[in-house]
């Protein structure tokens, strides 16, 4: 079986969706990390160490 050659416009469309997805992922991750800057959302390393058994 040989793969069908895709149209040039199809490759451009896939590249656009991939870029939009990467941009959306970066925005979501950026907002999530920005949320950790607030005092009530900061990680308390003592609690994390206690959860890990240290």
Biopython code that builds the backbone (N, CA, C, O; Angstrom):
import numpy as np
from Bio.PDB.StructureBuilder import StructureBuilder

atoms = [
    (1, "UNK", "N", (0.838, -1.189, 0.000)),
    (1, "UNK", "CA", (0.000, 0.000, 0.000)),
    (1, "UNK", "C", (0.877, 1.245, 0.000)),
    (1, "UNK", "O", (1.781, 1.391, 0.823)),
    (2, "UNK", "N", (0.600, 2.100, -0.903)),
    (2, "UNK", "CA", (1.334, 3.351, -0.954)),
    (2, "UNK", "C", (0.441, 4.458, -0.431)),
    (2, "UNK", "O", (-0.744, 4.507, -0.758)),
    (3, "UNK", "N", (1.001, 5.354, 0.386)),
    (3, "UNK", "CA", (0.188, 6.463, 0.893)),
    (3, "UNK", "C", (-0.180, 7.428, -0.226)),
    (3, "UNK", "O", (0.595, 7.651, -1.157)),
    (4, "UNK", "N", (-1.368, 7.990, -0.116)),
    (4, "UNK", "CA", (-1.804, 8.963, -1.116)),
    (4, "UNK", "C", (-1.052, 10.272, -0.906)),
    (4, "UNK", "O", (-0.899, 10.711, 0.234)),
    (5, "UNK", "N", (-0.591, 10.892, -1.957)),
    (5, "UNK", "CA", (0.072, 12.186, -1.799)),
    (5, "UNK", "C", (-0.949, 13.235, -1.350)),
    (5, "UNK", "O", (-2.047, 13.334, -1.898)),
    (6, "UNK", "N", (-0.566, 13.991, -0.367)),
    (6, "UNK", "CA", (-1.490, 15.013, 0.133)),
    (6, "UNK", "C", (-1.320, 16.308, -0.661)),
    (6, "UNK", "O", (-0.262, 16.578, -1.230)),
    (7, "UNK", "N", (-2.361, 17.076, -0.680)),
    (7, "UNK", "CA", (-2.342, 18.348, -1.403)),
    (7, "UNK", "C", (-1.492, 19.348, -0.625)),
    (7, "UNK", "O", (-1.404, 19.260, 0.600)),
    (8, "UNK", "N", (-0.866, 20.297, -1.318)),
    (8, "UNK", "CA", (-0.051, 21.292, -0.612)),
    (8, "UNK", "C", (-0.851, 22.113, 0.396)),
    (8, "UNK", "O", (-0.319, 22.499, 1.437)),
    (9, "UNK", "N", (-2.097, 22.379, 0.107)),
    (9, "UNK", "CA", (-2.920, 23.146, 1.040)),
    (9, "UNK", "C", (-3.202, 22.373, 2.310)),
    (9, "UNK", "O", (-3.359, 22.959, 3.381)),
    (10, "UNK", "N", (-3.266, 21.054, 2.191)),
    (10, "UNK", "CA", (-3.518, 20.206, 3.362)),
    (10, "UNK", "C", (-2.355, 20.279, 4.339)),
    (10, "UNK", "O", (-2.565, 20.358, 5.550)),
    (11, "UNK", "N", (-1.133, 20.255, 3.825)),
    (11, "UNK", "CA", (0.046, 20.342, 4.698)),
    (11, "UNK", "C", (0.075, 21.686, 5.413)),
    (11, "UNK", "O", (0.416, 21.763, 6.593)),
    (12, "UNK", "N", (-0.282, 22.736, 4.695)),
    (12, "UNK", "CA", (-0.294, 24.070, 5.298)),
    (12, "UNK", "C", (-1.360, 24.146, 6.393)),
    (12, "UNK", "O", (-1.152, 24.774, 7.431)),
    (13, "UNK", "N", (-2.505, 23.499, 6.148)),
    (13, "UNK", "CA", (-3.589, 23.510, 7.126)),
    (13, "UNK", "C", (-3.177, 22.764, 8.397)),
    (13, "UNK", "O", (-3.448, 23.218, 9.508)),
    (14, "UNK", "N", (-2.514, 21.606, 8.219)),
    (14, "UNK", "CA", (-2.051, 20.835, 9.374)),
    (14, "UNK", "C", (-1.016, 21.613, 10.165)),
    (14, "UNK", "O", (-1.012, 21.570, 11.396)),
    (15, "UNK", "N", (-0.147, 22.317, 9.477)),
    (15, "UNK", "CA", (0.873, 23.120, 10.149)),
    (15, "UNK", "C", (0.221, 24.245, 10.941)),
    (15, "UNK", "O", (0.670, 24.576, 12.039)),
    (16, "UNK", "N", (-0.833, 24.831, 10.391)),
    (16, "UNK", "CA", (-1.544, 25.898, 11.091)),
    (16, "UNK", "C", (-2.227, 25.397, 12.354)),
    (16, "UNK", "O", (-2.184, 26.057, 13.392)),
    (17, "UNK", "N", (-2.866, 24.216, 12.263)),
    (17, "UNK", "CA", (-3.516, 23.652, 13.454)),
    (17, "UNK", "C", (-2.487, 23.273, 14.509)),
    (17, "UNK", "O", (-2.720, 23.444, 15.705)),
    (18, "UNK", "N", (-1.346, 22.756, 14.057)),
    (18, "UNK", "CA", (-0.288, 22.393, 15.006)),
    (18, "UNK", "C", (0.243, 23.643, 15.708)),
    (18, "UNK", "O", (0.479, 23.621, 16.916)),
    (19, "UNK", "N", (0.429, 24.723, 14.965)),
    (19, "UNK", "CA", (0.904, 25.967, 15.570)),
    (19, "UNK", "C", (-0.136, 26.530, 16.533)),
    (19, "UNK", "O", (0.212, 27.022, 17.607)),
    (20, "UNK", "N", (-1.409, 26.462, 16.154)),
    (20, "UNK", "CA", (-2.469, 26.945, 17.045)),
    (20, "UNK", "C", (-2.540, 26.104, 18.315)),
    (20, "UNK", "O", (-2.753, 26.641, 19.402)),
    (21, "UNK", "N", (-2.363, 24.796, 18.187)),
    (21, "UNK", "CA", (-2.371, 23.918, 19.356)),
    (21, "UNK", "C", (-1.195, 24.194, 20.275)),
    (21, "UNK", "O", (-1.347, 24.213, 21.496)),
    (22, "UNK", "N", (-0.024, 24.407, 19.694)),
    (22, "UNK", "CA", (1.158, 24.712, 20.500)),
    (22, "UNK", "C", (0.990, 26.045, 21.216)),
    (22, "UNK", "O", (1.392, 26.185, 22.371)),
    (23, "UNK", "N", (0.404, 27.016, 20.542)),
    (23, "UNK", "CA", (0.171, 28.317, 21.165)),
    (23, "UNK", "C", (-0.841, 28.205, 22.305)),
    (23, "UNK", "O", (-0.662, 28.816, 23.359)),
    (24, "UNK", "N", (-1.902, 27.428, 22.094)),
    (24, "UNK", "CA", (-2.903, 27.228, 23.143)),
    (24, "UNK", "C", (-2.293, 26.504, 24.341)),
    (24, "UNK", "O", (-2.570, 26.864, 25.485)),
    (25, "UNK", "N", (-1.471, 25.494, 24.092)),
    (25, "UNK", "CA", (-0.811, 24.770, 25.180)),
    (25, "UNK", "C", (0.118, 25.690, 25.963)),
    (25, "UNK", "O", (0.139, 25.654, 27.193)),
    (26, "UNK", "N", (0.882, 26.508, 25.258)),
    (26, "UNK", "CA", (1.782, 27.449, 25.924)),
    (26, "UNK", "C", (0.997, 28.456, 26.767)),
    (26, "UNK", "O", (1.431, 28.815, 27.862)),
    (27, "UNK", "N", (-0.147, 28.911, 26.270)),
    (27, "UNK", "CA", (-0.962, 29.864, 27.026)),
    (27, "UNK", "C", (-1.527, 29.220, 28.285)),
    (27, "UNK", "O", (-1.514, 29.836, 29.351)),
    (28, "UNK", "N", (-2.020, 27.992, 28.179)),
    (28, "UNK", "CA", (-2.583, 27.307, 29.344)),
    (28, "UNK", "C", (-1.498, 27.036, 30.387)),
    (28, "UNK", "O", (-1.707, 27.262, 31.579)),
    (29, "UNK", "N", (-0.346, 26.553, 29.935)),
    (29, "UNK", "CA", (0.743, 26.283, 30.877)),
    (29, "UNK", "C", (1.255, 27.575, 31.507)),
    (29, "UNK", "O", (1.583, 27.602, 32.693)),
    (30, "UNK", "N", (1.325, 28.633, 30.726)),
    (30, "UNK", "CA", (1.754, 29.922, 31.266)),
    (30, "UNK", "C", (0.797, 30.436, 32.332)),
    (30, "UNK", "O", (1.228, 30.935, 33.372)),
    (31, "UNK", "N", (-0.500, 30.315, 32.072)),
    (31, "UNK", "CA", (-1.478, 30.741, 33.081)),
    (31, "UNK", "C", (-1.404, 29.873, 34.330)),
    (31, "UNK", "O", (-1.562, 30.376, 35.443)),
    (32, "UNK", "N", (-1.165, 28.571, 34.158)),
    (32, "UNK", "CA", (-1.062, 27.682, 35.309)),
    (32, "UNK", "C", (0.147, 28.049, 36.165)),
    (32, "UNK", "O", (0.040, 28.117, 37.389)),
    (33, "UNK", "N", (1.289, 28.283, 35.536)),
    (33, "UNK", "CA", (2.474, 28.652, 36.308)),
    (33, "UNK", "C", (2.332, 30.033, 36.918)),
    (33, "UNK", "O", (2.853, 30.282, 38.005)),
    (34, "UNK", "N", (1.639, 30.933, 36.243)),
    (34, "UNK", "CA", (1.409, 32.272, 36.793)),
    (34, "UNK", "C", (0.520, 32.189, 38.032)),
    (34, "UNK", "O", (0.665, 32.982, 38.962)),
    (35, "UNK", "N", (-0.404, 31.219, 38.040)),
    (35, "UNK", "CA", (-1.273, 31.031, 39.197)),
    (35, "UNK", "C", (-0.506, 30.639, 40.443)),
    (35, "UNK", "O", (-0.941, 30.943, 41.553)),
    (36, "UNK", "N", (0.631, 29.969, 40.284)),
    (36, "UNK", "CA", (1.424, 29.577, 41.442)),
    (36, "UNK", "C", (2.114, 30.762, 42.101)),
    (36, "UNK", "O", (2.683, 30.615, 43.182)),
    (37, "UNK", "N", (2.077, 31.911, 41.485)),
    (37, "UNK", "CA", (2.704, 33.089, 42.083)),
    (37, "UNK", "C", (1.872, 33.654, 43.222)),
    (37, "UNK", "O", (2.399, 34.367, 44.076)),
    (38, "UNK", "N", (0.577, 33.345, 43.249)),
    (38, "UNK", "CA", (-0.262, 33.861, 44.323)),
    (38, "UNK", "C", (0.068, 33.107, 45.612)),
    (38, "UNK", "O", (0.375, 31.916, 45.559)),
    (39, "UNK", "N", (0.010, 33.771, 46.761)),
    (39, "UNK", "CA", (0.442, 33.149, 48.026)),
    (39, "UNK", "C", (-0.336, 31.882, 48.388)),
    (39, "UNK", "O", (0.247, 30.942, 48.930)),
    (40, "UNK", "N", (-1.635, 31.837, 48.100)),
    (40, "UNK", "CA", (-2.405, 30.657, 48.495)),
    (40, "UNK", "C", (-2.167, 29.460, 47.586)),
    (40, "UNK", "O", (-2.562, 28.345, 47.927)),
    (41, "UNK", "N", (-1.528, 29.667, 46.434)),
    (41, "UNK", "CA", (-1.286, 28.563, 45.509)),
    (41, "UNK", "C", (0.174, 28.120, 45.490)),
    (41, "UNK", "O", (0.527, 27.217, 44.732)),
    (42, "UNK", "N", (1.025, 28.729, 46.300)),
    (42, "UNK", "CA", (2.436, 28.362, 46.271)),
    (42, "UNK", "C", (2.648, 26.976, 46.855)),
    (42, "UNK", "O", (1.916, 26.539, 47.742)),
    (43, "UNK", "N", (3.648, 26.303, 46.348)),
    (43, "UNK", "CA", (3.967, 24.957, 46.818)),
    (43, "UNK", "C", (4.726, 25.073, 48.137)),
    (43, "UNK", "O", (5.693, 25.828, 48.246)),
    (44, "UNK", "N", (4.282, 24.328, 49.119)),
    (44, "UNK", "CA", (4.995, 24.260, 50.387)),
    (44, "UNK", "C", (5.823, 22.983, 50.358)),
    (44, "UNK", "O", (5.286, 21.876, 50.392)),
    (45, "UNK", "N", (7.136, 23.155, 50.293)),
    (45, "UNK", "CA", (8.027, 22.017, 50.097)),
    (45, "UNK", "C", (7.988, 21.053, 51.273)),
    (45, "UNK", "O", (8.235, 19.861, 51.095)),
    (46, "UNK", "N", (7.679, 21.549, 52.483)),
    (46, "UNK", "CA", (7.590, 20.661, 53.638)),
    (46, "UNK", "C", (6.438, 19.669, 53.457)),
    (46, "UNK", "O", (6.579, 18.485, 53.763)),
    (47, "UNK", "N", (5.300, 20.158, 52.959)),
    (47, "UNK", "CA", (4.154, 19.275, 52.733)),
    (47, "UNK", "C", (4.447, 18.264, 51.628)),
    (47, "UNK", "O", (4.056, 17.101, 51.723)),
    (48, "UNK", "N", (5.130, 18.710, 50.588)),
    (48, "UNK", "CA", (5.482, 17.808, 49.496)),
    (48, "UNK", "C", (6.446, 16.728, 49.987)),
    (48, "UNK", "O", (6.312, 15.560, 49.624)),
    (49, "UNK", "N", (7.408, 17.119, 50.805)),
    (49, "UNK", "CA", (8.346, 16.137, 51.352)),
    (49, "UNK", "C", (7.621, 15.154, 52.268)),
    (49, "UNK", "O", (7.951, 13.968, 52.281)),
    (50, "UNK", "N", (6.637, 15.633, 53.035)),
    (50, "UNK", "CA", (5.872, 14.750, 53.911)),
    (50, "UNK", "C", (5.052, 13.747, 53.093)),
    (50, "UNK", "O", (4.917, 12.591, 53.491)),
    (51, "UNK", "N", (4.508, 14.180, 51.959)),
    (51, "UNK", "CA", (3.765, 13.264, 51.102)),
    (51, "UNK", "C", (4.670, 12.186, 50.516)),
    (51, "UNK", "O", (4.230, 11.059, 50.290)),
    (52, "UNK", "N", (5.920, 12.526, 50.274)),
    (52, "UNK", "CA", (6.866, 11.564, 49.703)),
    (52, "UNK", "C", (7.493, 10.671, 50.763)),
    (52, "UNK", "O", (8.221, 9.738, 50.421)),
    (53, "UNK", "N", (7.229, 10.932, 52.046)),
    (53, "UNK", "CA", (7.753, 10.092, 53.118)),
    (53, "UNK", "C", (9.080, 10.554, 53.679)),
    (53, "UNK", "O", (9.758, 9.779, 54.353)),
    (54, "UNK", "N", (9.470, 11.775, 53.427)),
    (54, "UNK", "CA", (10.737, 12.285, 53.976)),
    (54, "UNK", "C", (10.493, 13.068, 55.239)),
    (54, "UNK", "O", (11.438, 13.574, 55.844)),
]
sb = StructureBuilder()
sb.init_structure("model")
sb.init_model(0)
sb.init_chain("A")
sb.init_seg("    ")
for serial, (resi, resn, name, xyz) in enumerate(atoms, 1):
    if name == "N":
        sb.init_residue(resn, " ", resi, " ")
    sb.init_atom(name, np.array(xyz, "f"), 0.0, 1.0, " ", f" {name:<3s}", serial, name[0])
structure = sb.get_structure()
